Amino acid sequence: MAFTDKNAEPYSGEHLVRYIKKAMRVSPPNSKIRNVAYKIIKRMFQPELINVENIPSQPCLFVANHAMYAVDGPIIGLPMLAEQGRFLRPLSDKFMWNSVNEKLLLDQGAVIGHPEVCSALMEKGSDLLVFPGGAHEATKSADKKYQLLWKERYGFIKLAAKHGYTIVPTAIVGPEDFYKHMIEGEDLPQTLVGRTLTRLGIINENTRTDLIGPIPMGLFGTLIPKPQKCYLQFGEPLDLSQYKGEVLSKATMVDLRAQVATSINTMVESLLLLQDEEKPNKGRLRRLLTR
């Protein structure tokens, strides 16, 4: 099964039940590797958590904008665990999961974005992190940088309402500046690389076109991300406890999702201004490496 297969369903039936039980047993990682990773992220990307006072004490669903190839996951996850003691369980696309990497992903806290998995974690009282744009937003072209591409997705609203969860709008600025785009994903099939992938059968009629992302170019033309400072801001929480157990009307879902999106867009705009204001204060070396 190709990882880009539109019909990929890694878990169902008794396998889904087994997976949920395994996901529920995961505890916050506390290892030397995790501590080293946090220190590297802190040194390279200087993640700054802004308005953490907006985060309620109860379990929350953090809803955020997504950067290219999901490089933002560790940027928010590790600082939140180390500095705020919050173990966020990122919801990931189904194409990422298979029997080979299951344990590795679960050990880092990630889970598949399946409604039954999310419901089980909410019933347990876990903090969740979702990027509603998913792979579509994580493979967007450079001209859509820092834009929300959520299509018609309302699943996160439905689940939060069903369990009376609190949504925390979360804006992240920095990770989308880690890389330049050498070739945009939409142009890739017409290139030599794209034609080769088609001949090899990696790209075919079942391929999820939203997973064909750009060819990135980072530090010194490599895949190493540029050491761009990152800003993470938390908006006013949206308490959905009044909707617990209800089936929301389409109009209510549209309104609630719009509130979350507006909050994120407003914060992203202000963080981009802050990023510009602080650029002159960067050291000479960091300015050179992030050009």
N, C-alpha and C positions, 0 to 999 in steps of 0.2 A: 504494500500500500504506500503510494507516494505521499510525502508529507504535505503536498499541496492539494491532495484529493478533496474535492468539494464534499464527497460523501463519507469522509473519514469519521468513524464513530468508535473511538478506542475503548469505551466502556458502556456496557448495557447489562441488564439482567443481574445475575449473580455476581458478575465481575464488577458492576457498579456498586453493589452492596459491599463487596470486599474492599473496593477502593475507598468508599466513604469511611468505613471503619478504620482503615489505615490512615486516612487524612485526619481523622479526629484524634488520633493518638500522638500526632506531631506536637512537639513542644518547642519553644524558642531555641534556636541554635546557640550554643555556648561553647565555642571551640576556638583554638588558636587561629585557625584559618579564617573564621568569621571576624575575629578581632583584628587580624592583619588586614583583611579586606576593608573593614571600616576605617582603619587608619590610612590606608591608601586613598580611599574615596575622600576622606576628610582633607588630606594633604593636597590631592590633585584637583578636586572639584569644589572644595570649600563650601559644602552645602549649608545654607543658612535657613533655618526654620523660622518663619515669620507668623505672628499671631497664633502661637500655640495655645494661648488662653482661650481661643474659640473651640478647642477640642474638648467635648464633654468627657466626664469620667466614665460614662457607660460605653459599652461596645458600640462601634460606629461602622458605617460603610463610607470609606473615603473614595470619592469620585474625582478622577483627575484627567487632565489632557495627556496625550500620549506622544512620545518622541520616537524617532526612527529606530526601528529594530528593538524596541522595548529596553533601551539602555537606561531608562529612567527608573526601572524597578528597584535596583540596589541603591540608587541615589536617594530614594525616599525610604526604602525599607530598613536599611542598616542604621542610618541616623535616628530614625524613629524608635528603633529598638534600643540603641545605645544611649540616646539622650532623653527619651520620653518614656521608655519602658513599655512601648506599645508594639506588639507583635502582629504586624499586618500580614494577612493571608492574600497575596495577589491572585486574582482570577485570570487564568490564561486560556488562550484559544485551544480548541481540541486537537488541532493539527500538531501541537508540540508534544503530545503524549504518546508513549509507547512503553513496552515492557522493559526496554533497555534503560531509559532515563527516568522512569517513574520514581524510584527511590531518591535519586539526586534532586529532582524538582521538589518532591514532598519535604525532604529534609531542609530545604531552604524556605519552606513555608508556602510555596506556590501550590495552587490547586486548579483543576480544570473548571472552567466557567459553566458548570452544569447546574440547572435549577435545584436538583435534589442535593447536590453537594453543598451549594450555597445555603440552602434551607437548613441542612444538618449543622453547619457551622454557626449559623445565626441562632439556632436553638441552643447551641452550646454557649453562645455569648462571645464569639470571636470578632476581632477587628478584621474587616475585609477591605481590600483595595481593588477597585475596578477602573479600567480604562474603557468606557463604552465604545470608543471608536475601534478597539481591537486591532487586528492585523491591518485593516483598511487604513486606519489612522497612522499606524506604525510604518507604513510603506509609502506615505504620501510624497508628492514631489516638492521641490524646494519652494515653489511659489505658494504652497499651502502651509508653510511653516507656522507653527503655533495656532493653527486653526483646528476647531473641533469638527471632526467628520463622523458624526454619530448615526448617519442614515436615519432609519425609522426604529431605532432600538429603544425599547422601554422596559426591558427585562429587569434592569437594576431598580427601577422605580416600583415595579410590581412586587419584587421580592422584599424590598425595604418596607413597603406598606404592609405586606402580608405579615411580617414579623414585628411591625411597629418599631423599626430601626430608625436611627438618626443618621442622616446623610451629612457628611462634611465635604463641601466643595473644596477641591485642592488644586492649586495652580503650580505648575513647574516650569521654570524658565532656566535655560542653560543647556540641557541635554541635546536640544535640536541644533545647537551650534558646535557639537562635537565633530561633525563631519560636513564636508562639502559633497555635492552630488556629481560624480563623474558622468554617469549615465542615468537618466530617469527610468524607473521601472516600466513605464508605458512605452518607452523607446527600445527597451532591451530585446524584445522578440525580433526586431528588425536588424539587430547587430549580429556579428559573427558568433558571439557567445550565445545569443538567443537561438539562432538557427542550429547551433550545435546541440543545445539542450533539447530542442524539438526533435532532432534526429535521434537522440539517445532516448527519447520517450519521457524525459523528465517534465517537459512541458507538453501537454496534450489537451484534448477536449474536456477532461475532468479537472484541469488545473484551476485553482482559485486565482483568478487574475489579480485580486487585491493583495495577494502574497508576493507578487513580482515587484520587489522593491528596487530602489536605486542602488547603483554601485557606489559605495561610500569611499571617501578619501579623507583620512584623518591626519594625525601628526606626521609631518614629513612624508606625506603621500602613502602612509601605511593605514592599517585598520585600528591602530591605537588611537583612542579618542583624544582630542585636543583638551588641555587642562582648563576648560572653561568653568568659571565660577557658576554655581547653581543656586537658585532661589526657590524656596518652597513656601507657599503662603496658604493658610487655612482660612476659609471664609466662615460666615455665620452659619451655624448648624441648622439643618432643616429636620425638625422632629416630626416623624410620621406615626407616632404612637396612636394618634386619633384614628388612623386608618387600619389599625391592626385587625387582621382577619377579614377585611373587606375586599371585594372585587371592585377595583377602581374603574370609573368611566373613562373613556378615551380622552374626554376634555380635561379631566382632573390629571391624568397622566401627562398630557401635553403641557399643562400649566406647571406641574411640579418639575418636569424635566427642564422646562424653559427657565425656571428659577435657578436651578443648579447650573445650567449652561451660562446664563447671564453672569452669575457670580464668578465662575471660572474665567470667562472672557474679560470681565472687568479687572480681575486680579492679574491676569496675564499682561494686559495692557499697562498696568501700573508697574509690574515687575520689569517689563522691557524698558520702561523709562528709567527705572532704578539701575538697570544694567548699563544703560548708556551713560548715566550720571557717574557711575563708579569706574568706568573704563579708564579715565585719566589717572586713577589712583592705583592701577595695577603696576606691579613691578615691571621693569623693562623686559626681563626674560619671559614673563607670562604674556605680556603684550605681543612679543615676537612669536611665541608658540601658539597663540590663539588667533593669529591673523588669517 
